[in-house]
Amino acid sequence: MNTPELIETAKAMVGCDKGLLAMDESNPTCNKRFASLGIPQTAEARRAWRELIVTTPGLGESISGAILYDETIRQQKKDGTPFVKVISDAGIILGIKVDMGAKDMAGHPGERVTEGLDGLRDRLKEYFQMGARFAKWRAVITVGDGIPSRGCIEANAHALARYAALCQEAGLVPIVEPEVLMDGDHTLERCGEVTEEVLRMVFSQLYAQRVTLEGMILKPNMVLPGMSCPVQAAVDQVADATVACLLRAVPAAVPGVAFLSGGQAPELASARLNAMNVRFKSGLPWALAFSFARAIEQPALETWQGKEANVLLAQQVLNHRARCDRAARRGEYNAAMDIEVV
């Protein structure tokens, strides 16, 4: 394990007010999004969409790293240029999703545990040889009646920690992603309680597995009320609750917190990240960044519609959203930026 190199990569991932693009949708998830827009659910359509993303001019000015899916890291542009080369040439660090998805957890109705540890050491070696320098593993925590259980939280935290240790052994910075889902009618306060409990357990397990905290990135949810909650919090309330939770549970050694968007509207995700950096940036031990998927990609996907004639406009829309999120990292985002998209 090359600890100095891991630390340097982790710093670069959250440095220069940039963030991460989570273009790691599995094929079924990508196909589902295509189907909702009438785009063919084929390998070629997925390749064309990903080529649109990785060839977007100026993307590297806002994006420090891109998380790919196994299919994506092996794909090429239409002219035969590997995506890996296109991304690297843009100055973007290559990452890879390595978990095998969340499965129903035995003995825990309504709860899931993420699988994928079997064979992970060999897969990580292959991805490193292909050019990846960081990886991602997502655990999902559902809030509901009587859940999450301690058993579910502990099982997911343990898997995250074992994955992280294997990543660092292979020379990859682990993105540790424990996501408390937005689904449900739970309150802002309840989300804060669960998120803090989850983060405390995750870091307990990371310590137990001897993970170097300076060489990892945390990718948590923001503290939000459930989507069905009748009381939705204001932007500043979300910022306050999220930062308070992180300060209680995340060690200062971690170089950066890159939030997932989790189904938030793109503009709202930007506004909430912006509020955190306006109100707290100067007093925090870690950088507050972004690792968004839909909050960056969805507007561009809706613009593209699977049509070659729409590629340039879709790239402008994608780049705009990335620039908005970089502005949010600096505490300079405002709603007026979204009035004129391109």
Contacts in CASP RR format, 6 or more apart in sequence:
PFRMAT RR
TARGET T0000
AUTHOR 0000-0000-0000
METHOD contacts of the structure
MODEL  1
MNTPELIETAKAMVGCDKGLLAMDESNPTCNKRFASLGIPQTAEARRAWR
ELIVTTPGLGESISGAILYDETIRQQKKDGTPFVKVISDAGIILGIKVDM
GAKDMAGHPGERVTEGLDGLRDRLKEYFQMGARFAKWRAVITVGDGIPSR
GCIEANAHALARYAALCQEAGLVPIVEPEVLMDGDHTLERCGEVTEEVLR
MVFSQLYAQRVTLEGMILKPNMVLPGMSCPVQAAVDQVADATVACLLRAV
PAAVPGVAFLSGGQAPELASARLNAMNVRFKSGLPWALAFSFARAIEQPA
LETWQGKEANVLLAQQVLNHRARCDRAARRGEYNAAMDIEVV
1 168 0 8 1.000
1 169 0 8 1.000
1 171 0 8 1.000
1 212 0 8 1.000
2 171 0 8 1.000
3 168 0 8 1.000
3 212 0 8 1.000
3 214 0 8 1.000
3 215 0 8 1.000
5 171 0 8 1.000
6 168 0 8 1.000
6 171 0 8 1.000
6 172 0 8 1.000
6 173 0 8 1.000
6 212 0 8 1.000
6 214 0 8 1.000
6 215 0 8 1.000
7 212 0 8 1.000
7 214 0 8 1.000
7 215 0 8 1.000
7 255 0 8 1.000
9 93 0 8 1.000
9 133 0 8 1.000
9 134 0 8 1.000
9 173 0 8 1.000
9 215 0 8 1.000
10 134 0 8 1.000
10 173 0 8 1.000
10 214 0 8 1.000
10 215 0 8 1.000
10 216 0 8 1.000
10 217 0 8 1.000
10 255 0 8 1.000
10 256 0 8 1.000
11 255 0 8 1.000
12 64 0 8 1.000
12 93 0 8 1.000
13 19 0 8 1.000
13 20 0 8 1.000
13 64 0 8 1.000
13 65 0 8 1.000
13 93 0 8 1.000
13 134 0 8 1.000
13 173 0 8 1.000
13 217 0 8 1.000
13 256 0 8 1.000
13 258 0 8 1.000
13 289 0 8 1.000
14 64 0 8 1.000
14 217 0 8 1.000
14 255 0 8 1.000
14 256 0 8 1.000
14 258 0 8 1.000
14 286 0 8 1.000
14 287 0 8 1.000
14 289 0 8 1.000
15 64 0 8 1.000
15 287 0 8 1.000
15 289 0 8 1.000
16 64 0 8 1.000
17 326 0 8 1.000
17 329 0 8 1.000
17 330 0 8 1.000
18 60 0 8 1.000
18 61 0 8 1.000
18 62 0 8 1.000
18 63 0 8 1.000
18 64 0 8 1.000
18 65 0 8 1.000
18 289 0 8 1.000
18 326 0 8 1.000
18 329 0 8 1.000
19 62 0 8 1.000
19 63 0 8 1.000
19 64 0 8 1.000
19 65 0 8 1.000
19 258 0 8 1.000
19 289 0 8 1.000
19 290 0 8 1.000
19 291 0 8 1.000
19 325 0 8 1.000
19 326 0 8 1.000
19 329 0 8 1.000
20 63 0 8 1.000
20 64 0 8 1.000
20 65 0 8 1.000
20 66 0 8 1.000
20 67 0 8 1.000
20 175 0 8 1.000
20 258 0 8 1.000
20 289 0 8 1.000
20 290 0 8 1.000
20 291 0 8 1.000
20 292 0 8 1.000
21 53 0 8 1.000
21 59 0 8 1.000
21 63 0 8 1.000
21 65 0 8 1.000
21 66 0 8 1.000
21 67 0 8 1.000
21 92 0 8 1.000
21 291 0 8 1.000
21 292 0 8 1.000
21 293 0 8 1.000
21 296 0 8 1.000
21 297 0 8 1.000
21 322 0 8 1.000
22 67 0 8 1.000
22 136 0 8 1.000
22 260 0 8 1.000
22 291 0 8 1.000
22 292 0 8 1.000
22 293 0 8 1.000
23 50 0 8 1.000
23 53 0 8 1.000
23 66 0 8 1.000
23 67 0 8 1.000
23 68 0 8 1.000
23 69 0 8 1.000
23 72 0 8 1.000
23 293 0 8 1.000
23 297 0 8 1.000
24 67 0 8 1.000
24 68 0 8 1.000
24 69 0 8 1.000
24 72 0 8 1.000
24 96 0 8 1.000
24 97 0 8 1.000
24 136 0 8 1.000
24 293 0 8 1.000
25 33 0 8 1.000
25 69 0 8 1.000
25 293 0 8 1.000
26 69 0 8 1.000
26 97 0 8 1.000
26 101 0 8 1.000
27 46 0 8 1.000
27 69 0 8 1.000
27 71 0 8 1.000
30 46 0 8 1.000
30 49 0 8 1.000
30 69 0 8 1.000
31 41 0 8 1.000
31 46 0 8 1.000
33 298 0 8 1.000
33 301 0 8 1.000
34 40 0 8 1.000
34 41 0 8 1.000
34 45 0 8 1.000
34 46 0 8 1.000
34 49 0 8 1.000
34 306 0 8 1.000
35 41 0 8 1.000
37 301 0 8 1.000
37 302 0 8 1.000
37 305 0 8 1.000
37 306 0 8 1.000
38 305 0 8 1.000
39 45 0 8 1.000
39 49 0 8 1.000
39 304 0 8 1.000
39 305 0 8 1.000
39 306 0 8 1.000
40 306 0 8 1.000
43 71 0 8 1.000
45 306 0 8 1.000
46 71 0 8 1.000
46 72 0 8 1.000
47 75 0 8 1.000
47 76 0 8 1.000
48 78 0 8 1.000
48 306 0 8 1.000
48 308 0 8 1.000
49 301 0 8 1.000
49 304 0 8 1.000
49 306 0 8 1.000
50 72 0 8 1.000
50 75 0 8 1.000
50 83 0 8 1.000
51 75 0 8 1.000
51 77 0 8 1.000
51 78 0 8 1.000
51 83 0 8 1.000
52 300 0 8 1.000
52 304 0 8 1.000
52 311 0 8 1.000
52 314 0 8 1.000
52 315 0 8 1.000
52 318 0 8 1.000
53 59 0 8 1.000
53 297 0 8 1.000
53 300 0 8 1.000
53 318 0 8 1.000
54 66 0 8 1.000
54 77 0 8 1.000
54 83 0 8 1.000
54 86 0 8 1.000
54 87 0 8 1.000
54 90 0 8 1.000
55 77 0 8 1.000
55 86 0 8 1.000
55 315 0 8 1.000
56 315 0 8 1.000
56 318 0 8 1.000
56 319 0 8 1.000
57 315 0 8 1.000
57 319 0 8 1.000
58 90 0 8 1.000
58 319 0 8 1.000
59 90 0 8 1.000
59 92 0 8 1.000
59 318 0 8 1.000
59 319 0 8 1.000
59 322 0 8 1.000
60 90 0 8 1.000
60 91 0 8 1.000
60 92 0 8 1.000
61 323 0 8 1.000
61 326 0 8 1.000
62 319 0 8 1.000
62 322 0 8 1.000
62 323 0 8 1.000
62 325 0 8 1.000
62 326 0 8 1.000
63 92 0 8 1.000
63 322 0 8 1.000
64 92 0 8 1.000
64 93 0 8 1.000
65 92 0 8 1.000
65 93 0 8 1.000
65 94 0 8 1.000
65 95 0 8 1.000
65 134 0 8 1.000
66 87 0 8 1.000
66 92 0 8 1.000
66 93 0 8 1.000
66 94 0 8 1.000
66 95 0 8 1.000
67 95 0 8 1.000
67 96 0 8 1.000
67 97 0 8 1.000
67 134 0 8 1.000
67 136 0 8 1.000
67 175 0 8 1.000
67 291 0 8 1.000
68 83 0 8 1.000
68 94 0 8 1.000
68 95 0 8 1.000
68 96 0 8 1.000
68 97 0 8 1.000
68 132 0 8 1.000
69 96 0 8 1.000
69 97 0 8 1.000
70 96 0 8 1.000
70 97 0 8 1.000
72 83 0 8 1.000
73 83 0 8 1.000
73 84 0 8 1.000
73 94 0 8 1.000
73 96 0 8 1.000
73 127 0 8 1.000
73 130 0 8 1.000
73 132 0 8 1.000
75 82 0 8 1.000
75 83 0 8 1.000
76 82 0 8 1.000
76 83 0 8 1.000
77 83 0 8 1.000
77 86 0 8 1.000
84 94 0 8 1.000
84 130 0 8 1.000
84 131 0 8 1.000
87 94 0 8 1.000
88 94 0 8 1.000
88 131 0 8 1.000
93 133 0 8 1.000
93 134 0 8 1.000
94 130 0 8 1.000
94 131 0 8 1.000
94 132 0 8 1.000
94 133 0 8 1.000
94 134 0 8 1.000
95 127 0 8 1.000
95 132 0 8 1.000
95 133 0 8 1.000
95 134 0 8 1.000
95 135 0 8 1.000
95 136 0 8 1.000
95 172 0 8 1.000
96 127 0 8 1.000
96 132 0 8 1.000
96 134 0 8 1.000
96 135 0 8 1.000
96 136 0 8 1.000
97 135 0 8 1.000
97 136 0 8 1.000
97 137 0 8 1.000
97 138 0 8 1.000
98 116 0 8 1.000
98 120 0 8 1.000
98 123 0 8 1.000
98 124 0 8 1.000
98 127 0 8 1.000
98 135 0 8 1.000
98 136 0 8 1.000
98 137 0 8 1.000
98 163 0 8 1.000
98 167 0 8 1.000
99 114 0 8 1.000
99 115 0 8 1.000
99 116 0 8 1.000
99 136 0 8 1.000
99 137 0 8 1.000
99 138 0 8 1.000
99 163 0 8 1.000
100 114 0 8 1.000
100 115 0 8 1.000
100 116 0 8 1.000
101 114 0 8 1.000
101 115 0 8 1.000
101 116 0 8 1.000
101 138 0 8 1.000
102 112 0 8 1.000
102 113 0 8 1.000
102 114 0 8 1.000
102 115 0 8 1.000
102 138 0 8 1.000
102 139 0 8 1.000
102 140 0 8 1.000
103 112 0 8 1.000
103 113 0 8 1.000
103 114 0 8 1.000
103 115 0 8 1.000
104 110 0 8 1.000
104 111 0 8 1.000
104 112 0 8 1.000
105 111 0 8 1.000
105 112 0 8 1.000
105 113 0 8 1.000
105 152 0 8 1.000
105 155 0 8 1.000
108 147 0 8 1.000
108 149 0 8 1.000
108 151 0 8 1.000
108 152 0 8 1.000
110 142 0 8 1.000
110 147 0 8 1.000
111 141 0 8 1.000
111 142 0 8 1.000
111 147 0 8 1.000
111 148 0 8 1.000
111 149 0 8 1.000
111 152 0 8 1.000
112 140 0 8 1.000
112 142 0 8 1.000
112 152 0 8 1.000
113 139 0 8 1.000
113 152 0 8 1.000
113 155 0 8 1.000
113 156 0 8 1.000
113 159 0 8 1.000
114 137 0 8 1.000
114 138 0 8 1.000
114 139 0 8 1.000
114 140 0 8 1.000
114 156 0 8 1.000
114 159 0 8 1.000
114 160 0 8 1.000
115 159 0 8 1.000
116 159 0 8 1.000
117 159 0 8 1.000
117 162 0 8 1.000
117 163 0 8 1.000
117 166 0 8 1.000
120 163 0 8 1.000
120 166 0 8 1.000
121 166 0 8 1.000
121 169 0 8 1.000
121 170 0 8 1.000
124 135 0 8 1.000
124 166 0 8 1.000
124 167 0 8 1.000
124 169 0 8 1.000
124 170 0 8 1.000
124 172 0 8 1.000
125 170 0 8 1.000
127 135 0 8 1.000
127 170 0 8 1.000
127 172 0 8 1.000
128 170 0 8 1.000
128 171 0 8 1.000
128 172 0 8 1.000
132 172 0 8 1.000
133 171 0 8 1.000
133 172 0 8 1.000
133 173 0 8 1.000
134 167 0 8 1.000
134 172 0 8 1.000
134 173 0 8 1.000
134 174 0 8 1.000
134 175 0 8 1.000
134 217 0 8 1.000
135 163 0 8 1.000
135 167 0 8 1.000
135 172 0 8 1.000
135 173 0 8 1.000
135 174 0 8 1.000
135 175 0 8 1.000
136 174 0 8 1.000
136 175 0 8 1.000
136 177 0 8 1.000
136 219 0 8 1.000
137 159 0 8 1.000
137 160 0 8 1.000
137 163 0 8 1.000
137 164 0 8 1.000
137 174 0 8 1.000
137 175 0 8 1.000
137 176 0 8 1.000
137 177 0 8 1.000
138 177 0 8 1.000
138 179 0 8 1.000
138 219 0 8 1.000
139 156 0 8 1.000
139 157 0 8 1.000
139 159 0 8 1.000
139 160 0 8 1.000
139 177 0 8 1.000
139 178 0 8 1.000
139 179 0 8 1.000
140 156 0 8 1.000
140 179 0 8 1.000
140 181 0 8 1.000
141 148 0 8 1.000
141 152 0 8 1.000
141 153 0 8 1.000
141 156 0 8 1.000
141 178 0 8 1.000
141 179 0 8 1.000
141 180 0 8 1.000
141 181 0 8 1.000
141 194 0 8 1.000
141 198 0 8 1.000
142 148 0 8 1.000
142 181 0 8 1.000
142 183 0 8 1.000
143 180 0 8 1.000
143 181 0 8 1.000
143 183 0 8 1.000
143 184 0 8 1.000
143 186 0 8 1.000
143 190 0 8 1.000
143 191 0 8 1.000
143 194 0 8 1.000
143 226 0 8 1.000
144 184 0 8 1.000
144 186 0 8 1.000
148 194 0 8 1.000
148 198 0 8 1.000
153 197 0 8 1.000
153 198 0 8 1.000
153 201 0 8 1.000
154 201 0 8 1.000
154 205 0 8 1.000
156 178 0 8 1.000
156 198 0 8 1.000
157 178 0 8 1.000
157 198 0 8 1.000
157 201 0 8 1.000
157 202 0 8 1.000
157 204 0 8 1.000
157 205 0 8 1.000
158 205 0 8 1.000
160 176 0 8 1.000
160 177 0 8 1.000
160 178 0 8 1.000
160 202 0 8 1.000
160 205 0 8 1.000
160 206 0 8 1.000
161 202 0 8 1.000
161 205 0 8 1.000
161 206 0 8 1.000
161 208 0 8 1.000
161 209 0 8 1.000
161 211 0 8 1.000
162 209 0 8 1.000
163 174 0 8 1.000
164 174 0 8 1.000
164 176 0 8 1.000
164 206 0 8 1.000
164 209 0 8 1.000
164 211 0 8 1.000
164 216 0 8 1.000
165 209 0 8 1.000
165 210 0 8 1.000
165 211 0 8 1.000
167 173 0 8 1.000
167 174 0 8 1.000
168 174 0 8 1.000
168 211 0 8 1.000
168 212 0 8 1.000
168 215 0 8 1.000
168 216 0 8 1.000
173 215 0 8 1.000
173 216 0 8 1.000
173 217 0 8 1.000
174 211 0 8 1.000
174 215 0 8 1.000
174 216 0 8 1.000
174 217 0 8 1.000
175 216 0 8 1.000
175 217 0 8 1.000
175 218 0 8 1.000
175 219 0 8 1.000
175 258 0 8 1.000
175 291 0 8 1.000
176 202 0 8 1.000
176 206 0 8 1.000
176 216 0 8 1.000
176 217 0 8 1.000
176 218 0 8 1.000
176 219 0 8 1.000
177 219 0 8 1.000
177 220 0 8 1.000
177 260 0 8 1.000
178 198 0 8 1.000
178 199 0 8 1.000
178 202 0 8 1.000
178 220 0 8 1.000
179 219 0 8 1.000
179 220 0 8 1.000
179 221 0 8 1.000
179 260 0 8 1.000
179 262 0 8 1.000
180 191 0 8 1.000
180 192 0 8 1.000
180 194 0 8 1.000
180 195 0 8 1.000
180 198 0 8 1.000
180 220 0 8 1.000
180 221 0 8 1.000
181 221 0 8 1.000
181 262 0 8 1.000
182 221 0 8 1.000
182 224 0 8 1.000
182 226 0 8 1.000
182 227 0 8 1.000
182 262 0 8 1.000
182 263 0 8 1.000
182 264 0 8 1.000
183 226 0 8 1.000
183 227 0 8 1.000
183 228 0 8 1.000
184 226 0 8 1.000
184 227 0 8 1.000
184 228 0 8 1.000
184 229 0 8 1.000
185 226 0 8 1.000
185 228 0 8 1.000
185 229 0 8 1.000
185 230 0 8 1.000
186 194 0 8 1.000
186 225 0 8 1.000
186 226 0 8 1.000
186 229 0 8 1.000
187 225 0 8 1.000
187 226 0 8 1.000
187 229 0 8 1.000
187 231 0 8 1.000
188 223 0 8 1.000
188 224 0 8 1.000
188 225 0 8 1.000
188 229 0 8 1.000
188 231 0 8 1.000
188 233 0 8 1.000
188 237 0 8 1.000
188 238 0 8 1.000
188 241 0 8 1.000
189 241 0 8 1.000
191 221 0 8 1.000
191 223 0 8 1.000
191 224 0 8 1.000
191 225 0 8 1.000
191 226 0 8 1.000
191 241 0 8 1.000
192 223 0 8 1.000
192 241 0 8 1.000
192 245 0 8 1.000
195 220 0 8 1.000
195 221 0 8 1.000
195 223 0 8 1.000
195 245 0 8 1.000
195 249 0 8 1.000
196 245 0 8 1.000
196 248 0 8 1.000
196 249 0 8 1.000
199 218 0 8 1.000
199 220 0 8 1.000
199 245 0 8 1.000
199 246 0 8 1.000
199 249 0 8 1.000
199 250 0 8 1.000
200 249 0 8 1.000
203 213 0 8 1.000
203 249 0 8 1.000
203 250 0 8 1.000
203 251 0 8 1.000
206 213 0 8 1.000
206 216 0 8 1.000
213 251 0 8 1.000
213 253 0 8 1.000
213 254 0 8 1.000
214 253 0 8 1.000
214 254 0 8 1.000
214 255 0 8 1.000
215 255 0 8 1.000
216 254 0 8 1.000
217 254 0 8 1.000
217 255 0 8 1.000
217 256 0 8 1.000
217 257 0 8 1.000
217 258 0 8 1.000
217 291 0 8 1.000
218 250 0 8 1.000
218 254 0 8 1.000
218 256 0 8 1.000
218 257 0 8 1.000
218 258 0 8 1.000
218 286 0 8 1.000
219 257 0 8 1.000
219 258 0 8 1.000
219 259 0 8 1.000
219 260 0 8 1.000
219 291 0 8 1.000
220 246 0 8 1.000
220 257 0 8 1.000
220 259 0 8 1.000
220 260 0 8 1.000
221 259 0 8 1.000
221 260 0 8 1.000
221 262 0 8 1.000
222 238 0 8 1.000
222 242 0 8 1.000
222 259 0 8 1.000
222 264 0 8 1.000
222 269 0 8 1.000
222 272 0 8 1.000
223 238 0 8 1.000
223 241 0 8 1.000
223 242 0 8 1.000
223 245 0 8 1.000
224 233 0 8 1.000
224 238 0 8 1.000
224 264 0 8 1.000
225 231 0 8 1.000
225 232 0 8 1.000
225 233 0 8 1.000
233 241 0 8 1.000
235 268 0 8 1.000
235 271 0 8 1.000
235 272 0 8 1.000
235 275 0 8 1.000
236 275 0 8 1.000
236 279 0 8 1.000
238 272 0 8 1.000
238 275 0 8 1.000
239 272 0 8 1.000
239 275 0 8 1.000
239 276 0 8 1.000
239 279 0 8 1.000
239 280 0 8 1.000
240 279 0 8 1.000
242 272 0 8 1.000
242 276 0 8 1.000
243 276 0 8 1.000
243 279 0 8 1.000
243 280 0 8 1.000
243 284 0 8 1.000
243 288 0 8 1.000
246 257 0 8 1.000
246 286 0 8 1.000
247 284 0 8 1.000
250 257 0 8 1.000
250 286 0 8 1.000
252 285 0 8 1.000
252 286 0 8 1.000
254 285 0 8 1.000
254 286 0 8 1.000
255 286 0 8 1.000
255 287 0 8 1.000
256 286 0 8 1.000
256 287 0 8 1.000
256 288 0 8 1.000
256 289 0 8 1.000
257 286 0 8 1.000
257 287 0 8 1.000
257 288 0 8 1.000
257 289 0 8 1.000
258 289 0 8 1.000
258 290 0 8 1.000
258 291 0 8 1.000
259 269 0 8 1.000
259 273 0 8 1.000
259 288 0 8 1.000
259 289 0 8 1.000
259 290 0 8 1.000
259 291 0 8 1.000
259 292 0 8 1.000
260 291 0 8 1.000
260 292 0 8 1.000
260 293 0 8 1.000
261 269 0 8 1.000
261 290 0 8 1.000
261 292 0 8 1.000
261 293 0 8 1.000
261 294 0 8 1.000
261 295 0 8 1.000
261 296 0 8 1.000
262 293 0 8 1.000
262 294 0 8 1.000
262 295 0 8 1.000
263 294 0 8 1.000
263 295 0 8 1.000
264 272 0 8 1.000
264 295 0 8 1.000
265 295 0 8 1.000
266 292 0 8 1.000
266 294 0 8 1.000
266 295 0 8 1.000
266 296 0 8 1.000
266 298 0 8 1.000
266 299 0 8 1.000
266 321 0 8 1.000
266 324 0 8 1.000
267 324 0 8 1.000
267 335 0 8 1.000
267 338 0 8 1.000
269 290 0 8 1.000
269 292 0 8 1.000
269 295 0 8 1.000
269 325 0 8 1.000
270 295 0 8 1.000
270 321 0 8 1.000
270 324 0 8 1.000
270 325 0 8 1.000
270 327 0 8 1.000
270 328 0 8 1.000
270 333 0 8 1.000
271 328 0 8 1.000
271 333 0 8 1.000
271 335 0 8 1.000
273 288 0 8 1.000
273 290 0 8 1.000
273 325 0 8 1.000
273 328 0 8 1.000
273 329 0 8 1.000
273 333 0 8 1.000
274 327 0 8 1.000
274 328 0 8 1.000
274 331 0 8 1.000
274 332 0 8 1.000
274 333 0 8 1.000
274 334 0 8 1.000
276 288 0 8 1.000
277 288 0 8 1.000
277 328 0 8 1.000
277 329 0 8 1.000
277 330 0 8 1.000
277 331 0 8 1.000
278 331 0 8 1.000
280 288 0 8 1.000
281 288 0 8 1.000
281 331 0 8 1.000
287 329 0 8 1.000
288 329 0 8 1.000
289 329 0 8 1.000
290 325 0 8 1.000
290 328 0 8 1.000
290 329 0 8 1.000
292 325 0 8 1.000
295 321 0 8 1.000
295 325 0 8 1.000
296 318 0 8 1.000
296 321 0 8 1.000
296 322 0 8 1.000
296 325 0 8 1.000
297 318 0 8 1.000
297 321 0 8 1.000
299 317 0 8 1.000
299 318 0 8 1.000
299 321 0 8 1.000
299 341 0 8 1.000
300 314 0 8 1.000
300 315 0 8 1.000
300 317 0 8 1.000
300 318 0 8 1.000
300 321 0 8 1.000
301 314 0 8 1.000
303 310 0 8 1.000
303 313 0 8 1.000
303 314 0 8 1.000
303 317 0 8 1.000
304 310 0 8 1.000
304 311 0 8 1.000
304 314 0 8 1.000
313 342 0 8 1.000
316 341 0 8 1.000
316 342 0 8 1.000
317 341 0 8 1.000
317 342 0 8 1.000
320 341 0 8 1.000
320 342 0 8 1.000
323 337 0 8 1.000
324 333 0 8 1.000
324 337 0 8 1.000
324 338 0 8 1.000
325 333 0 8 1.000
327 333 0 8 1.000
327 337 0 8 1.000
END
